[in-house]
Amino acid sequence: MVAASGCSSGSIHWPITAPEVPAVSMPGDPVPKVQDCITIGTGTPSKYVCGGKVYTAHELRKKREDAAAAASAGK
């Protein structure tokens, strides 16, 4: 009796998560976004390089929330 697996290949190819081109910060955009950063650590919390500075995922979220609160308070 032969057991068959669901995979046709014995090797797994993981996708590359690092961007091909270095992240560029947009002028006039004070809040870095994860999409514009380079991932340097996928632990807990994940770490990113944005505009030459290292941020954790929590720090980026906090900066985004603070900017949104300041924008809504200024209206």
PDB file of N, CA, C, O and CB in Angstrom:
ATOM      1  N   MET A   1       0.839  -1.167   0.000  1.00  0.00           N
ATOM      2  CA  MET A   1       0.000   0.000   0.000  1.00  0.00           C
ATOM      3  C   MET A   1       0.894   1.243   0.000  1.00  0.00           C
ATOM      4  O   MET A   1       1.872   1.299   0.745  1.00  0.00           O
ATOM      5  CB  MET A   1      -0.960  -0.009   1.216  1.00  0.00           C
ATOM      6  N   VAL A   2       0.574   2.216  -0.809  1.00  0.00           N
ATOM      7  CA  VAL A   2       1.356   3.438  -0.921  1.00  0.00           C
ATOM      8  C   VAL A   2       0.512   4.605  -0.442  1.00  0.00           C
ATOM      9  O   VAL A   2      -0.636   4.775  -0.854  1.00  0.00           O
ATOM     10  CB  VAL A   2       1.840   3.664  -2.378  1.00  0.00           C
ATOM     11  N   ALA A   3       1.096   5.401   0.429  1.00  0.00           N
ATOM     12  CA  ALA A   3       0.398   6.595   0.919  1.00  0.00           C
ATOM     13  C   ALA A   3       0.806   7.785   0.066  1.00  0.00           C
ATOM     14  O   ALA A   3       1.994   8.004  -0.169  1.00  0.00           O
ATOM     15  CB  ALA A   3       0.714   6.860   2.428  1.00  0.00           C
ATOM     16  N   ALA A   4      -0.144   8.533  -0.387  1.00  0.00           N
ATOM     17  CA  ALA A   4       0.146   9.704  -1.220  1.00  0.00           C
ATOM     18  C   ALA A   4      -0.112  10.970  -0.406  1.00  0.00           C
ATOM     19  O   ALA A   4      -1.080  11.068   0.348  1.00  0.00           O
ATOM     20  CB  ALA A   4      -0.720   9.697  -2.523  1.00  0.00           C
ATOM     21  N   SER A   5       0.780  11.922  -0.586  1.00  0.00           N
ATOM     22  CA  SER A   5       0.580  13.201   0.093  1.00  0.00           C
ATOM     23  C   SER A   5      -0.061  14.194  -0.861  1.00  0.00           C
ATOM     24  O   SER A   5      -0.116  13.961  -2.068  1.00  0.00           O
ATOM     25  CB  SER A   5       1.917  13.755   0.633  1.00  0.00           C
ATOM     26  N   GLY A   6      -0.543  15.299  -0.315  1.00  0.00           N
ATOM     27  CA  GLY A   6      -1.211  16.311  -1.128  1.00  0.00           C
ATOM     28  C   GLY A   6      -0.255  17.167  -1.927  1.00  0.00           C
ATOM     29  O   GLY A   6      -0.694  17.911  -2.804  1.00  0.00           O
ATOM     30  N   CYS A   7       1.038  17.089  -1.657  1.00  0.00           N
ATOM     31  CA  CYS A   7       2.015  17.903  -2.368  1.00  0.00           C
ATOM     32  C   CYS A   7       2.696  17.083  -3.450  1.00  0.00           C
ATOM     33  O   CYS A   7       3.042  15.922  -3.232  1.00  0.00           O
ATOM     34  CB  CYS A   7       3.056  18.476  -1.398  1.00  0.00           C
ATOM     35  N   SER A   8       2.882  17.674  -4.590  1.00  0.00           N
ATOM     36  CA  SER A   8       3.537  16.958  -5.671  1.00  0.00           C
ATOM     37  C   SER A   8       5.045  17.082  -5.593  1.00  0.00           C
ATOM     38  O   SER A   8       5.762  16.298  -6.214  1.00  0.00           O
ATOM     39  CB  SER A   8       3.049  17.464  -7.004  1.00  0.00           C
ATOM     40  N   SER A   9       5.532  18.045  -4.845  1.00  0.00           N
ATOM     41  CA  SER A   9       6.965  18.263  -4.730  1.00  0.00           C
ATOM     42  C   SER A   9       7.394  18.075  -3.283  1.00  0.00           C
ATOM     43  O   SER A   9       6.628  18.354  -2.361  1.00  0.00           O
ATOM     44  CB  SER A   9       7.350  19.667  -5.234  1.00  0.00           C
ATOM     45  N   GLY A  10       8.598  17.609  -3.087  1.00  0.00           N
ATOM     46  CA  GLY A  10       9.096  17.391  -1.739  1.00  0.00           C
ATOM     47  C   GLY A  10       9.692  18.644  -1.114  1.00  0.00           C
ATOM     48  O   GLY A  10       9.965  18.657   0.086  1.00  0.00           O
ATOM     49  N   SER A  11       9.899  19.689  -1.894  1.00  0.00           N
ATOM     50  CA  SER A  11      10.507  20.906  -1.337  1.00  0.00           C
ATOM     51  C   SER A  11       9.481  22.028  -1.288  1.00  0.00           C
ATOM     52  O   SER A  11       8.569  22.103  -2.112  1.00  0.00           O
ATOM     53  CB  SER A  11      11.735  21.342  -2.173  1.00  0.00           C
ATOM     54  N   ILE A  12       9.655  22.888  -0.307  1.00  0.00           N
ATOM     55  CA  ILE A  12       8.766  24.030  -0.134  1.00  0.00           C
ATOM     56  C   ILE A  12       9.554  25.286  -0.470  1.00  0.00           C
ATOM     57  O   ILE A  12      10.677  25.459   0.004  1.00  0.00           O
ATOM     58  CB  ILE A  12       8.186  24.095   1.321  1.00  0.00           C
ATOM     59  N   HIS A  13       8.984  26.154  -1.273  1.00  0.00           N
ATOM     60  CA  HIS A  13       9.618  27.413  -1.636  1.00  0.00           C
ATOM     61  C   HIS A  13       8.857  28.549  -0.961  1.00  0.00           C
ATOM     62  O   HIS A  13       7.700  28.813  -1.287  1.00  0.00           O
ATOM     63  CB  HIS A  13       9.655  27.603  -3.184  1.00  0.00           C
ATOM     64  N   TRP A  14       9.515  29.212  -0.026  1.00  0.00           N
ATOM     65  CA  TRP A  14       8.889  30.315   0.699  1.00  0.00           C
ATOM     66  C   TRP A  14       9.032  31.588  -0.110  1.00  0.00           C
ATOM     67  O   TRP A  14      10.065  31.800  -0.744  1.00  0.00           O
ATOM     68  CB  TRP A  14       9.514  30.489   2.102  1.00  0.00           C
ATOM     69  N   PRO A  15       8.022  32.438  -0.103  1.00  0.00           N
ATOM     70  CA  PRO A  15       8.131  33.705  -0.825  1.00  0.00           C
ATOM     71  C   PRO A  15       9.116  34.649  -0.143  1.00  0.00           C
ATOM     72  O   PRO A  15       9.294  34.602   1.074  1.00  0.00           O
ATOM     73  CB  PRO A  15       6.759  34.372  -0.937  1.00  0.00           C
ATOM     74  N   ILE A  16       9.734  35.481  -0.918  1.00  0.00           N
ATOM     75  CA  ILE A  16      10.654  36.477  -0.374  1.00  0.00           C
ATOM     76  C   ILE A  16       9.821  37.654   0.106  1.00  0.00           C
ATOM     77  O   ILE A  16       9.023  38.205  -0.653  1.00  0.00           O
ATOM     78  CB  ILE A  16      11.721  36.928  -1.439  1.00  0.00           C
ATOM     79  N   THR A  17      10.004  38.047   1.376  1.00  0.00           N
ATOM     80  CA  THR A  17       9.193  39.124   1.928  1.00  0.00           C
ATOM     81  C   THR A  17       9.900  40.463   1.898  1.00  0.00           C
ATOM     82  O   THR A  17       9.254  41.498   2.062  1.00  0.00           O
ATOM     83  CB  THR A  17       8.801  38.799   3.334  1.00  0.00           C
ATOM     84  N   ALA A  18      11.202  40.473   1.695  1.00  0.00           N
ATOM     85  CA  ALA A  18      11.922  41.738   1.668  1.00  0.00           C
ATOM     86  C   ALA A  18      11.689  42.432   0.319  1.00  0.00           C
ATOM     87  O   ALA A  18      11.658  41.777  -0.722  1.00  0.00           O
ATOM     88  CB  ALA A  18      13.440  41.512   1.918  1.00  0.00           C
ATOM     89  N   PRO A  19      11.527  43.753   0.344  1.00  0.00           N
ATOM     90  CA  PRO A  19      11.320  44.461  -0.919  1.00  0.00           C
ATOM     91  C   PRO A  19      12.572  44.437  -1.776  1.00  0.00           C
ATOM     92  O   PRO A  19      13.690  44.382  -1.264  1.00  0.00           O
ATOM     93  CB  PRO A  19      10.897  45.901  -0.660  1.00  0.00           C
ATOM     94  N   GLU A  20      12.373  44.478  -3.085  1.00  0.00           N
ATOM     95  CA  GLU A  20      13.493  44.469  -4.021  1.00  0.00           C
ATOM     96  C   GLU A  20      14.197  45.824  -4.026  1.00  0.00           C
ATOM     97  O   GLU A  20      15.401  45.899  -4.271  1.00  0.00           O
ATOM     98  CB  GLU A  20      13.010  44.113  -5.438  1.00  0.00           C
ATOM     99  N   VAL A  21      13.452  46.885  -3.757  1.00  0.00           N
ATOM    100  CA  VAL A  21      13.981  48.240  -3.800  1.00  0.00           C
ATOM    101  C   VAL A  21      13.868  48.837  -2.401  1.00  0.00           C
ATOM    102  O   VAL A  21      12.864  48.614  -1.725  1.00  0.00           O
ATOM    103  CB  VAL A  21      13.223  49.116  -4.853  1.00  0.00           C
ATOM    104  N   PRO A  22      14.881  49.596  -1.947  1.00  0.00           N
ATOM    105  CA  PRO A  22      14.789  50.195  -0.615  1.00  0.00           C
ATOM    106  C   PRO A  22      13.565  51.088  -0.479  1.00  0.00           C
ATOM    107  O   PRO A  22      13.144  51.738  -1.436  1.00  0.00           O
ATOM    108  CB  PRO A  22      16.045  50.995  -0.312  1.00  0.00           C
ATOM    109  N   ALA A  23      13.009  51.109   0.708  1.00  0.00           N
ATOM    110  CA  ALA A  23      11.830  51.935   0.966  1.00  0.00           C
ATOM    111  C   ALA A  23      12.196  53.411   0.929  1.00  0.00           C
ATOM    112  O   ALA A  23      13.265  53.812   1.388  1.00  0.00           O
ATOM    113  CB  ALA A  23      11.201  51.576   2.323  1.00  0.00           C
ATOM    114  N   VAL A  24      11.310  54.195   0.387  1.00  0.00           N
ATOM    115  CA  VAL A  24      11.526  55.636   0.276  1.00  0.00           C
ATOM    116  C   VAL A  24      10.409  56.337   1.034  1.00  0.00           C
ATOM    117  O   VAL A  24       9.232  56.042   0.829  1.00  0.00           O
ATOM    118  CB  VAL A  24      11.570  56.098  -1.224  1.00  0.00           C
ATOM    119  N   SER A  25      10.775  57.259   1.904  1.00  0.00           N
ATOM    120  CA  SER A  25       9.737  58.004   2.611  1.00  0.00           C
ATOM    121  C   SER A  25       9.289  59.160   1.729  1.00  0.00           C
ATOM    122  O   SER A  25      10.100  59.820   1.080  1.00  0.00           O
ATOM    123  CB  SER A  25      10.248  58.520   3.996  1.00  0.00           C
ATOM    124  N   MET A  26       7.999  59.385   1.720  1.00  0.00           N
ATOM    125  CA  MET A  26       7.424  60.437   0.903  1.00  0.00           C
ATOM    126  C   MET A  26       7.597  61.771   1.615  1.00  0.00           C
ATOM    127  O   MET A  26       7.327  61.863   2.812  1.00  0.00           O
ATOM    128  CB  MET A  26       5.932  60.157   0.606  1.00  0.00           C
ATOM    129  N   PRO A  27       8.045  62.814   0.904  1.00  0.00           N
ATOM    130  CA  PRO A  27       8.155  64.115   1.549  1.00  0.00           C
ATOM    131  C   PRO A  27       6.778  64.626   1.954  1.00  0.00           C
ATOM    132  O   PRO A  27       5.813  64.488   1.203  1.00  0.00           O
ATOM    133  CB  PRO A  27       8.848  65.120   0.621  1.00  0.00           C
ATOM    134  N   GLY A  28       6.693  65.209   3.126  1.00  0.00           N
ATOM    135  CA  GLY A  28       5.427  65.726   3.605  1.00  0.00           C
ATOM    136  C   GLY A  28       4.563  64.682   4.301  1.00  0.00           C
ATOM    137  O   GLY A  28       3.495  65.011   4.816  1.00  0.00           O
ATOM    138  N   ASP A  29       5.007  63.435   4.324  1.00  0.00           N
ATOM    139  CA  ASP A  29       4.259  62.378   4.997  1.00  0.00           C
ATOM    140  C   ASP A  29       4.974  62.060   6.306  1.00  0.00           C
ATOM    141  O   ASP A  29       5.915  61.266   6.308  1.00  0.00           O
ATOM    142  CB  ASP A  29       4.130  61.097   4.091  1.00  0.00           C
ATOM    143  N   PRO A  30       4.545  62.671   7.440  1.00  0.00           N
ATOM    144  CA  PRO A  30       5.281  62.518   8.688  1.00  0.00           C
ATOM    145  C   PRO A  30       5.132  61.150   9.341  1.00  0.00           C
ATOM    146  O   PRO A  30       5.943  60.793  10.196  1.00  0.00           O
ATOM    147  CB  PRO A  30       4.843  63.561   9.644  1.00  0.00           C
ATOM    148  N   VAL A  31       4.120  60.374   8.963  1.00  0.00           N
ATOM    149  CA  VAL A  31       3.880  59.091   9.605  1.00  0.00           C
ATOM    150  C   VAL A  31       4.333  57.962   8.674  1.00  0.00           C
ATOM    151  O   VAL A  31       3.750  57.768   7.607  1.00  0.00           O
ATOM    152  CB  VAL A  31       2.381  58.933   9.977  1.00  0.00           C
ATOM    153  N   PRO A  32       5.371  57.215   9.076  1.00  0.00           N
ATOM    154  CA  PRO A  32       5.794  56.093   8.238  1.00  0.00           C
ATOM    155  C   PRO A  32       4.752  54.981   8.252  1.00  0.00           C
ATOM    156  O   PRO A  32       4.112  54.728   9.273  1.00  0.00           O
ATOM    157  CB  PRO A  32       7.149  55.552   8.709  1.00  0.00           C
ATOM    158  N   LYS A  33       4.591  54.329   7.121  1.00  0.00           N
ATOM    159  CA  LYS A  33       3.642  53.220   7.001  1.00  0.00           C
ATOM    160  C   LYS A  33       4.429  51.927   6.845  1.00  0.00           C
ATOM    161  O   LYS A  33       5.514  51.923   6.264  1.00  0.00           O
ATOM    162  CB  LYS A  33       2.667  53.430   5.794  1.00  0.00           C
ATOM    163  N   VAL A  34       3.892  50.842   7.356  1.00  0.00           N
ATOM    164  CA  VAL A  34       4.554  49.540   7.255  1.00  0.00           C
ATOM    165  C   VAL A  34       4.827  49.194   5.792  1.00  0.00           C
ATOM    166  O   VAL A  34       5.857  48.599   5.476  1.00  0.00           O
ATOM    167  CB  VAL A  34       3.692  48.440   7.914  1.00  0.00           C
ATOM    168  N   GLN A  35       3.909  49.563   4.904  1.00  0.00           N
ATOM    169  CA  GLN A  35       4.054  49.248   3.491  1.00  0.00           C
ATOM    170  C   GLN A  35       5.261  49.943   2.872  1.00  0.00           C
ATOM    171  O   GLN A  35       5.793  49.475   1.866  1.00  0.00           O
ATOM    172  CB  GLN A  35       2.797  49.635   2.741  1.00  0.00           C
ATOM    173  N   ASP A  36       5.700  51.054   3.461  1.00  0.00           N
ATOM    174  CA  ASP A  36       6.817  51.814   2.928  1.00  0.00           C
ATOM    175  C   ASP A  36       8.130  51.490   3.627  1.00  0.00           C
ATOM    176  O   ASP A  36       9.152  52.112   3.334  1.00  0.00           O
ATOM    177  CB  ASP A  36       6.533  53.282   3.040  1.00  0.00           C
ATOM    178  N   CYS A  37       8.121  50.534   4.539  1.00  0.00           N
ATOM    179  CA  CYS A  37       9.295  50.208   5.345  1.00  0.00           C
ATOM    180  C   CYS A  37       9.877  48.852   4.949  1.00  0.00           C
ATOM    181  O   CYS A  37       9.266  48.083   4.207  1.00  0.00           O
ATOM    182  CB  CYS A  37       8.935  50.211   6.834  1.00  0.00           C
ATOM    183  N   ILE A  38      11.062  48.588   5.462  1.00  0.00           N
ATOM    184  CA  ILE A  38      11.729  47.309   5.233  1.00  0.00           C
ATOM    185  C   ILE A  38      11.663  46.506   6.531  1.00  0.00           C
ATOM    186  O   ILE A  38      12.035  47.004   7.594  1.00  0.00           O
ATOM    187  CB  ILE A  38      13.218  47.512   4.762  1.00  0.00           C
ATOM    188  N   THR A  39      11.195  45.280   6.443  1.00  0.00           N
ATOM    189  CA  THR A  39      11.113  44.401   7.613  1.00  0.00           C
ATOM    190  C   THR A  39      12.504  43.897   7.959  1.00  0.00           C
ATOM    191  O   THR A  39      13.201  43.347   7.106  1.00  0.00           O
ATOM    192  CB  THR A  39      10.147  43.209   7.355  1.00  0.00           C
ATOM    193  N   ILE A  40      12.911  44.087   9.220  1.00  0.00           N
ATOM    194  CA  ILE A  40      14.221  43.580   9.650  1.00  0.00           C
ATOM    195  C   ILE A  40      14.099  42.520  10.726  1.00  0.00           C
ATOM    196  O   ILE A  40      15.086  41.869  11.069  1.00  0.00           O
ATOM    197  CB  ILE A  40      15.085  44.717  10.157  1.00  0.00           C
ATOM    198  N   GLY A  41      12.910  42.338  11.262  1.00  0.00           N
ATOM    199  CA  GLY A  41      12.710  41.320  12.290  1.00  0.00           C
ATOM    200  C   GLY A  41      11.254  40.931  12.353  1.00  0.00           C
ATOM    201  O   GLY A  41      10.377  41.789  12.441  1.00  0.00           O
ATOM    202  N   THR A  42      10.993  39.630  12.308  1.00  0.00           N
ATOM    203  CA  THR A  42       9.612  39.169  12.316  1.00  0.00           C
ATOM    204  C   THR A  42       9.239  38.513  13.638  1.00  0.00           C
ATOM    205  O   THR A  42       8.325  37.691  13.698  1.00  0.00           O
ATOM    206  CB  THR A  42       9.381  38.200  11.179  1.00  0.00           C
ATOM    207  N   GLY A  43       9.942  38.877  14.678  1.00  0.00           N
ATOM    208  CA  GLY A  43       9.611  38.354  16.003  1.00  0.00           C
ATOM    209  C   GLY A  43       8.406  39.073  16.570  1.00  0.00           C
ATOM    210  O   GLY A  43       7.604  39.642  15.829  1.00  0.00           O
ATOM    211  N   THR A  44       8.282  39.047  17.873  1.00  0.00           N
ATOM    212  CA  THR A  44       7.182  39.747  18.514  1.00  0.00           C
ATOM    213  C   THR A  44       7.759  40.851  19.377  1.00  0.00           C
ATOM    214  O   THR A  44       8.393  40.535  20.384  1.00  0.00           O
ATOM    215  CB  THR A  44       6.305  38.780  19.355  1.00  0.00           C
ATOM    216  N   PRO A  45       7.589  42.096  19.061  1.00  0.00           N
ATOM    217  CA  PRO A  45       6.904  42.629  17.881  1.00  0.00           C
ATOM    218  C   PRO A  45       7.835  42.679  16.674  1.00  0.00           C
ATOM    219  O   PRO A  45       9.057  42.637  16.820  1.00  0.00           O
ATOM    220  CB  PRO A  45       6.352  44.028  18.173  1.00  0.00           C
ATOM    221  N   SER A  46       7.253  42.769  15.492  1.00  0.00           N
ATOM    222  CA  SER A  46       8.045  42.892  14.265  1.00  0.00           C
ATOM    223  C   SER A  46       8.754  44.239  14.270  1.00  0.00           C
ATOM    224  O   SER A  46       8.263  45.209  14.847  1.00  0.00           O
ATOM    225  CB  SER A  46       7.149  42.743  12.995  1.00  0.00           C
ATOM    226  N   LYS A  47       9.922  44.287  13.616  1.00  0.00           N
ATOM    227  CA  LYS A  47      10.691  45.523  13.538  1.00  0.00           C
ATOM    228  C   LYS A  47      10.850  45.938  12.084  1.00  0.00           C
ATOM    229  O   LYS A  47      11.018  45.108  11.191  1.00  0.00           O
ATOM    230  CB  LYS A  47      12.070  45.357  14.208  1.00  0.00           C
ATOM    231  N   TYR A  48      10.791  47.258  11.872  1.00  0.00           N
ATOM    232  CA  TYR A  48      10.861  47.822  10.529  1.00  0.00           C
ATOM    233  C   TYR A  48      11.835  48.986  10.508  1.00  0.00           C
ATOM    234  O   TYR A  48      12.017  49.672  11.513  1.00  0.00           O
ATOM    235  CB  TYR A  48       9.471  48.275  10.050  1.00  0.00           C
ATOM    236  N   VAL A  49      12.470  49.208   9.344  1.00  0.00           N
ATOM    237  CA  VAL A  49      13.293  50.388   9.125  1.00  0.00           C
ATOM    238  C   VAL A  49      12.517  51.300   8.192  1.00  0.00           C
ATOM    239  O   VAL A  49      12.157  50.914   7.080  1.00  0.00           O
ATOM    240  CB  VAL A  49      14.705  50.017   8.534  1.00  0.00           C
ATOM    241  N   CYS A  50      12.261  52.526   8.663  1.00  0.00           N
ATOM    242  CA  CYS A  50      11.524  53.521   7.890  1.00  0.00           C
ATOM    243  C   CYS A  50      12.300  54.827   7.953  1.00  0.00           C
ATOM    244  O   CYS A  50      12.495  55.387   9.032  1.00  0.00           O
ATOM    245  CB  CYS A  50      10.060  53.702   8.428  1.00  0.00           C
ATOM    246  N   GLY A  51      12.737  55.307   6.811  1.00  0.00           N
ATOM    247  CA  GLY A  51      13.446  56.589   6.785  1.00  0.00           C
ATOM    248  C   GLY A  51      14.714  56.591   7.621  1.00  0.00           C
ATOM    249  O   GLY A  51      15.078  57.627   8.178  1.00  0.00           O
ATOM    250  N   GLY A  52      15.390  55.466   7.722  1.00  0.00           N
ATOM    251  CA  GLY A  52      16.629  55.379   8.474  1.00  0.00           C
ATOM    252  C   GLY A  52      16.455  55.142   9.971  1.00  0.00           C
ATOM    253  O   GLY A  52      17.445  55.051  10.697  1.00  0.00           O
ATOM    254  N   LYS A  53      15.216  55.039  10.445  1.00  0.00           N
ATOM    255  CA  LYS A  53      14.952  54.784  11.866  1.00  0.00           C
ATOM    256  C   LYS A  53      14.298  53.419  12.024  1.00  0.00           C
ATOM    257  O   LYS A  53      13.559  52.970  11.148  1.00  0.00           O
ATOM    258  CB  LYS A  53      14.049  55.894  12.476  1.00  0.00           C
ATOM    259  N   VAL A  54      14.577  52.759  13.153  1.00  0.00           N
ATOM    260  CA  VAL A  54      13.998  51.449  13.435  1.00  0.00           C
ATOM    261  C   VAL A  54      12.765  51.635  14.311  1.00  0.00           C
ATOM    262  O   VAL A  54      12.815  52.326  15.329  1.00  0.00           O
ATOM    263  CB  VAL A  54      15.034  50.512  14.126  1.00  0.00           C
ATOM    264  N   TYR A  55      11.663  51.016  13.909  1.00  0.00           N
ATOM    265  CA  TYR A  55      10.409  51.073  14.657  1.00  0.00           C
ATOM    266  C   TYR A  55       9.891  49.656  14.872  1.00  0.00           C
ATOM    267  O   TYR A  55      10.147  48.765  14.062  1.00  0.00           O
ATOM    268  CB  TYR A  55       9.352  51.939  13.914  1.00  0.00           C
ATOM    269  N   THR A  56       9.163  49.455  15.966  1.00  0.00           N
ATOM    270  CA  THR A  56       8.425  48.205  16.132  1.00  0.00           C
ATOM    271  C   THR A  56       7.041  48.419  15.533  1.00  0.00           C
ATOM    272  O   THR A  56       6.642  49.551  15.260  1.00  0.00           O
ATOM    273  CB  THR A  56       8.340  47.770  17.652  1.00  0.00           C
ATOM    274  N   ALA A  57       6.319  47.334  15.332  1.00  0.00           N
ATOM    275  CA  ALA A  57       4.961  47.430  14.798  1.00  0.00           C
ATOM    276  C   ALA A  57       4.087  48.265  15.733  1.00  0.00           C
ATOM    277  O   ALA A  57       3.222  49.011  15.273  1.00  0.00           O
ATOM    278  CB  ALA A  57       4.349  46.020  14.601  1.00  0.00           C
ATOM    279  N   HIS A  58       4.309  48.143  17.031  1.00  0.00           N
ATOM    280  CA  HIS A  58       3.527  48.897  18.012  1.00  0.00           C
ATOM    281  C   HIS A  58       3.810  50.399  17.909  1.00  0.00           C
ATOM    282  O   HIS A  58       2.894  51.216  18.005  1.00  0.00           O
ATOM    283  CB  HIS A  58       3.834  48.398  19.432  1.00  0.00           C
ATOM    284  N   GLU A  59       5.084  50.754  17.714  1.00  0.00           N
ATOM    285  CA  GLU A  59       5.443  52.168  17.584  1.00  0.00           C
ATOM    286  C   GLU A  59       4.830  52.778  16.324  1.00  0.00           C
ATOM    287  O   GLU A  59       4.354  53.913  16.352  1.00  0.00           O
ATOM    288  CB  GLU A  59       6.970  52.330  17.558  1.00  0.00           C
ATOM    289  N   LEU A  60       4.841  52.030  15.222  1.00  0.00           N
ATOM    290  CA  LEU A  60       4.234  52.534  13.984  1.00  0.00           C
ATOM    291  C   LEU A  60       2.729  52.734  14.160  1.00  0.00           C
ATOM    292  O   LEU A  60       2.178  53.727  13.686  1.00  0.00           O
ATOM    293  CB  LEU A  60       4.507  51.564  12.815  1.00  0.00           C
ATOM    294  N   ARG A  61       2.064  51.800  14.837  1.00  0.00           N
ATOM    295  CA  ARG A  61       0.623  51.932  15.093  1.00  0.00           C
ATOM    296  C   ARG A  61       0.348  53.163  15.940  1.00  0.00           C
ATOM    297  O   ARG A  61      -0.578  53.925  15.661  1.00  0.00           O
ATOM    298  CB  ARG A  61       0.072  50.670  15.794  1.00  0.00           C
ATOM    299  N   LYS A  62       1.162  53.357  16.984  1.00  0.00           N
ATOM    300  CA  LYS A  62       0.988  54.511  17.870  1.00  0.00           C
ATOM    301  C   LYS A  62       1.172  55.816  17.114  1.00  0.00           C
ATOM    302  O   LYS A  62       0.392  56.751  17.296  1.00  0.00           O
ATOM    303  CB  LYS A  62       1.972  54.442  19.037  1.00  0.00           C
ATOM    304  N   LYS A  63       2.195  55.891  16.268  1.00  0.00           N
ATOM    305  CA  LYS A  63       2.429  57.107  15.485  1.00  0.00           C
ATOM    306  C   LYS A  63       1.246  57.375  14.555  1.00  0.00           C
ATOM    307  O   LYS A  63       0.828  58.522  14.395  1.00  0.00           O
ATOM    308  CB  LYS A  63       3.739  56.987  14.667  1.00  0.00           C
ATOM    309  N   ARG A  64       0.710  56.326  13.949  1.00  0.00           N
ATOM    310  CA  ARG A  64      -0.430  56.470  13.037  1.00  0.00           C
ATOM    311  C   ARG A  64      -1.672  56.942  13.790  1.00  0.00           C
ATOM    312  O   ARG A  64      -2.392  57.821  13.316  1.00  0.00           O
ATOM    313  CB  ARG A  64      -0.720  55.136  12.322  1.00  0.00           C
ATOM    314  N   GLU A  65      -1.920  56.358  14.965  1.00  0.00           N
ATOM    315  CA  GLU A  65      -3.077  56.754  15.765  1.00  0.00           C
ATOM    316  C   GLU A  65      -2.935  58.182  16.287  1.00  0.00           C
ATOM    317  O   GLU A  65      -3.913  58.929  16.301  1.00  0.00           O
ATOM    318  CB  GLU A  65      -3.266  55.790  16.933  1.00  0.00           C
ATOM    319  N   ASP A  66      -1.729  58.575  16.717  1.00  0.00           N
ATOM    320  CA  ASP A  66      -1.500  59.932  17.195  1.00  0.00           C
ATOM    321  C   ASP A  66      -1.701  60.951  16.079  1.00  0.00           C
ATOM    322  O   ASP A  66      -2.272  62.017  16.311  1.00  0.00           O
ATOM    323  CB  ASP A  66      -0.094  60.058  17.775  1.00  0.00           C
ATOM    324  N   ALA A  67      -1.238  60.634  14.873  1.00  0.00           N
ATOM    325  CA  ALA A  67      -1.402  61.542  13.734  1.00  0.00           C
ATOM    326  C   ALA A  67      -2.872  61.674  13.372  1.00  0.00           C
ATOM    327  O   ALA A  67      -3.324  62.767  13.030  1.00  0.00           O
ATOM    328  CB  ALA A  67      -0.596  61.046  12.517  1.00  0.00           C
ATOM    329  N   ALA A  68      -3.635  60.575  13.439  1.00  0.00           N
ATOM    330  CA  ALA A  68      -5.057  60.622  13.133  1.00  0.00           C
ATOM    331  C   ALA A  68      -5.804  61.446  14.187  1.00  0.00           C
ATOM    332  O   ALA A  68      -6.714  62.204  13.852  1.00  0.00           O
ATOM    333  CB  ALA A  68      -5.637  59.197  13.050  1.00  0.00           C
ATOM    334  N   ALA A  69      -5.423  61.300  15.451  1.00  0.00           N
ATOM    335  CA  ALA A  69      -6.064  62.067  16.517  1.00  0.00           C
ATOM    336  C   ALA A  69      -5.758  63.567  16.370  1.00  0.00           C
ATOM    337  O   ALA A  69      -6.632  64.410  16.575  1.00  0.00           O
ATOM    338  CB  ALA A  69      -5.596  61.557  17.899  1.00  0.00           C
ATOM    339  N   ALA A  70      -4.512  63.882  16.013  1.00  0.00           N
ATOM    340  CA  ALA A  70      -4.131  65.287  15.827  1.00  0.00           C
ATOM    341  C   ALA A  70      -4.869  65.886  14.630  1.00  0.00           C
ATOM    342  O   ALA A  70      -5.279  67.046  14.670  1.00  0.00           O
ATOM    343  CB  ALA A  70      -2.600  65.414  15.632  1.00  0.00           C
ATOM    344  N   ALA A  71      -5.037  65.105  13.572  1.00  0.00           N
ATOM    345  CA  ALA A  71      -5.739  65.599  12.381  1.00  0.00           C
ATOM    346  C   ALA A  71      -7.214  65.841  12.687  1.00  0.00           C
ATOM    347  O   ALA A  71      -7.786  66.830  12.231  1.00  0.00           O
ATOM    348  CB  ALA A  71      -5.595  64.601  11.212  1.00  0.00           C
ATOM    349  N   SER A  72      -7.826  64.956  13.446  1.00  0.00           N
ATOM    350  CA  SER A  72      -9.245  65.130  13.768  1.00  0.00           C
ATOM    351  C   SER A  72      -9.445  66.264  14.782  1.00  0.00           C
ATOM    352  O   SER A  72     -10.489  66.917  14.775  1.00  0.00           O
ATOM    353  CB  SER A  72      -9.832  63.814  14.321  1.00  0.00           C
ATOM    354  N   ALA A  73      -8.466  66.501  15.645  1.00  0.00           N
ATOM    355  CA  ALA A  73      -8.576  67.584  16.621  1.00  0.00           C
ATOM    356  C   ALA A  73      -8.374  68.946  15.951  1.00  0.00           C
ATOM    357  O   ALA A  73      -8.891  69.961  16.417  1.00  0.00           O
ATOM    358  CB  ALA A  73      -7.550  67.390  17.753  1.00  0.00           C
ATOM    359  N   GLY A  74      -7.623  68.951  14.862  1.00  0.00           N
ATOM    360  CA  GLY A  74      -7.334  70.204  14.155  1.00  0.00           C
ATOM    361  C   GLY A  74      -8.438  70.630  13.212  1.00  0.00           C
ATOM    362  O   GLY A  74      -8.364  71.723  12.650  1.00  0.00           O
ATOM    363  N   LYS A  75      -9.459  69.809  13.015  1.00  0.00           N
ATOM    364  CA  LYS A  75     -10.533  70.144  12.068  1.00  0.00           C
ATOM    365  C   LYS A  75     -11.553  71.050  12.681  1.00  0.00           C
ATOM    366  O   LYS A  75     -12.521  71.427  12.020  1.00  0.00           O
ATOM    367  CB  LYS A  75     -11.211  68.898  11.566  1.00  0.00           C
TER     368      LYS A  75
END
